[in-house]
Every structure is written in C-alpha cells, then in structure tokens.
C-alpha cells in the first residue's frame, strides 16, 4: 500500500504515525512545501520573543523518520492532484503515485482588504520564516501595531513587548478574544494586559497602512493615525483548499469530509485546517492532531469515526491565565458565575452536563476546567469554584 501525505504539520504527522503503527509494511511518503521539520507550532510565540531556538521545539528529527521508515520530503510544493491516475505532481514536474492520499496542507493567513498591506514592514505571522523576518525587521524599531485581538494577535503583541517594543493592538470588535470570552472576561483581560504594557484601540477598523514605501503609520476608519514602523496582521487563517478544488474534490467553506475523514473521493482524505466536518472549520491545533490521527487509522484500514473536537483555547501570556472551552452562547443553559476584581469564572451546564467555561486570572481553576473539557473529568471539582 502506498500512502502519500501532503503536509508535515501536526495533522500530517499524526496520520503518518497512526498509519505506521497499524501497517508496518506500507510505503509512507510525506511531502511538504515547508523547509522545516515538524515543529510544535504553539511555541512560535516564544521563538518570536527569542526565548527558544528552533531546535528546541522541533518535534521529530531526521533520525525519527528513518526509524519509522517514513520518507519525508521538504521544500517541495505539490502543484496538482490527478485523482483518476492516483498521482500528484510537484512544481518541478516530479510525479508521485498513491493508493491513499491525505491532504493536510494547513492554512494561510487571512489578509483583510486594507490599503498598503504590501508595503515593507507589513507582515503576517504563520511560521518560523515569518518570525525570522519580523525579528530582523523590528530589531531597530520601537513602534509596532498588531492588527487583530484574537489569540494569535495578543500572544504576538506580548512577545514583541518582551522584546522591549511599544505595541498597540487594534481590534474591530468591541472586546478582546471575541470568539473565546464574554464582555466581562474580556474587560478583565484587557486590564491585565495593559498592566503588562500593551495598548489597545477597539472597536476600530483599519482603513490603510500609511507611508511611502514602508509602514509608517496606521490610518483608522475614524481618521485617526497611529505611529507604526511595523505592522503584524493577525486576523485569522484560511485553509489551503486550492489543490482539492482544482482536483474537483467537493469544497464549501473548506474541503468537505465525512466522519472517516474521507473527501468526496473515497481514497483521498483531509485533516487539519482545510477540513470541513459537519459544516465546521476548526483551525485549532488539538482538532488537527485528532483529525490527523483518525485519518491515519482509516487510511490504514482501521474504521474510526471522528465526532468533532471540543474547542478549547488557552492564552499563552506569562502571568495571565486564560481558558475558554465549549459552547459559550448555549441557550437555556444553567450559568454559574464567580468573579472579583482580578478573577473571572463562568461555567455553563445543561442537565448537569458541561457545555462551556471561561476562566481568567485563576491558574488552578484553569487546570481543573481543562480536565472538564479535555479529559471529560473534574466537573464536580470545577463546581466548587462557584
């Protein structure tokens, strides 16, 4: 059996490992456009801050792939999938055959339609190369604007603050982490981050990035200008679906998959950022990891269903503990609330079944809440906080 995996991120790697565990003889080939071995993407924030080296968060070295008999081809872009011939074609014309194919191509940054995004000093932030470019450009400048007040935007801003930069975060919604927090929790988080030296402008849209050939300021839709010698855009991601689309695989918001991670072509699977399951795109590391594992099991002939991933998020800012999980706008839910000036806890239940939770400022409650939603335990223990 020939297995081909496009992408070497967490989804592709978990799939390869699941295949090898259940098929010791199959030929596994991974092809990635990235020149880097698989690394732990959540550590990119610490890498940007200069606190870890790439080697320290590279998960598997060359020897690992050799030991597992997995062919790992880096720095190679797949240009075309030809489904009815069971081959893919690389940018230099090389063809690779497969019996089963996994599309685990990850995502690109979503760049909003802002005038001036192509100027020097304007960056998106998705990988190691982006972090290197940002660090090099920003080493001799002070004023930086981050567009986007989601998880990546806040973590990026804090990393740059750790480098001694003056950082302003601009968010179009009326609160930080609009997908993860309610208004009260977001207000507390904003105050805690301001105490660490970050500045915020919200709700506010960006009209343009000003400057001759390079970023010099941000022009808000209100007309106000904010000094910005560099701009980092952190406004979400969009899964890479082009290969599937051109191969006439069904797509909607993403590449449509069933519970066995199969696309509309039964020997082609998809996992991670591009995958749309039950009408939902996850775009989260834990979901990509689980989808990759289940895709690998099914590719290896072990029927396994994917039932979705409980979305949970944790903000990685030293000294500020933030956790959010599950359904935060559930109707007819029992709501438990406990808060003071420095701590916010919220627990949503229905028929004593956990639906969602928010914790800000309480590290122990964060640990307990994570067990509620990630290990399906500790529900009664979490109730003790209310």
BELVENKA-V483306 format. One record per pair of residues at least 12 apart in sequence whose C-alpha atoms are under 6 Angstrom apart, sorted by the first residue. I is the first residue (numbers start at 1). J is the second residue. Records with the same first field share a line. If there is no record, write none. Layout:
I = J / J
This chain:
1 = 26
2 = 27 / 98 / 99
3 = 27 / 28 / 98 / 100 / 101
4 = 29 / 30 / 98 / 101
5 = 30 / 101 / 102
6 = 30 / 31 / 103 / 104
7 = 31 / 32 / 104 / 105
8 = 32 / 38
9 = 38
10 = 289
11 = 271 / 272 / 288 / 289 / 292
12 = 104 / 292
14 = 292 / 293
15 = 292 / 293 / 295 / 296
18 = 293 / 296 / 297
19 = 296 / 297 / 300
28 = 70
29 = 70 / 71
30 = 72 / 73
31 = 73
32 = 74 / 76
33 = 75 / 76 / 77
34 = 74 / 75
35 = 74 / 75
38 = 59
39 = 57 / 58 / 59
40 = 57
48 = 131
49 = 159
77 = 90 / 91
78 = 90
79 = 91
81 = 247
86 = 98
100 = 267 / 268
101 = 268
102 = 268 / 269 / 270
103 = 270
104 = 270 / 271 / 272
106 = 239 / 273
107 = 238 / 239 / 240 / 273
108 = 237 / 238
109 = 237
110 = 236 / 237 / 238
114 = 207 / 208
115 = 208
116 = 208 / 209
119 = 213 / 214
120 = 214
121 = 214 / 215 / 230
122 = 230 / 231 / 232
123 = 232
124 = 232 / 233
142 = 165 / 166
143 = 166 / 228 / 229
144 = 167 / 228 / 229 / 230 / 231
145 = 167 / 168 / 169 / 228 / 231
146 = 169 / 231 / 232 / 233
147 = 169 / 170 / 233 / 234
148 = 170 / 171 / 234 / 235
149 = 171 / 176 / 177
150 = 177
153 = 234
167 = 198
168 = 199 / 200
169 = 200
170 = 200 / 201 / 202
171 = 202 / 203 / 204
172 = 203 / 204 / 205
173 = 203
174 = 202 / 203
180 = 324
205 = 220 / 221
206 = 220 / 221
207 = 219 / 220 / 221
215 = 229 / 230
216 = 228 / 229
239 = 273 / 274
240 = 274
241 = 274
249 = 264
250 = 264
254 = 274 / 275 / 276
255 = 274 / 275 / 276
256 = 276
257 = 277
259 = 305 / 306
260 = 305
261 = 295
271 = 291 / 292
272 = 288
287 = 309
310 = 326
311 = 325 / 326
312 = 324 / 325
320 = 361
321 = 360 / 361 / 363
322 = 359 / 360
323 = 358 / 359 / 366
324 = 357 / 358
325 = 356 / 357
326 = 355 / 356
327 = 355 / 356
328 = 356
333 = 348 / 349 / 350
334 = 348 / 349 / 350
335 = 347 / 348
338 = 386
343 = 360 / 361
344 = 359 / 360
345 = 358 / 359
346 = 358
368 = 382
